[in-house]
């Protein structure tokens, strides 16, 4: 019999996980369900289990706080709602994890992986280091990857690498793709300032945000201003002020 601890601060989720585990692995004995860092640290200081299903967000904090309080030797399968960037940390360390909402097939796969690791006597994981990796990745901002636009009465997506520039005109905001298609988007340039990766996009002026790949040339203009030539071409002049010119040149040279 394999003794299992579930640490989950949402009781409906914990009950569902317990039922799924009991259905998939009859040899698993759920010894306890806990909902906090403190209660888990207290329990594990007095009891040993063979496997822990550990939610990352608990009632009283991040579950990686556990590893500062107590030495945990039991294998762990994390349950998490983290995005793909944090998941890379788990995969890099060969950690078992379940991305919520948890499906039966994924749970079965995680349990099979646990059994294989037990047979192979896999080396221990530095959970403190893993926690730091995830925290660092979570601090990195996420940028927009696509736009949802209307096209001929239907909805379609435009990938961010297809966007040449975005411009405001006649009280609307539009994006222009690399092949010259124009789409109306229900956003403001101010909103997009924080949503677009600054390595690739630059706010040229009040009316234009340009993708670095769309810039053909930057011409010297009056009073230290710059005038951009874009591809696809635009009927509007794209002028960078003298105040922004220095910042633009640094961005262009990165």
Buried (B, 14 or more C-beta within 10 A) or exposed (E): EBBBBBBBBBEEBBEBBBEBBEEBBEEBBBBBBBBBBBBBBBBBEEEEBBBBBBBBBBBEEEBBBBBEBBEBEBBBBBBBEBEEEBBBBBEEBEBBBBBBEBEEEBBBEBBEBBEEBEEEEEEEBEBEEBBEBBEEBEEEEEBBEEBEBEEEEEEEEBEBEBBBBBBBEEEEBBBBBBEEBEBEBEBEBEEBEEBBEEEBBBBBBEBBBBBEEBBEEBEEBEEEBBBBEBBBEBEEEBBBBEEBBEEBEEBEEE
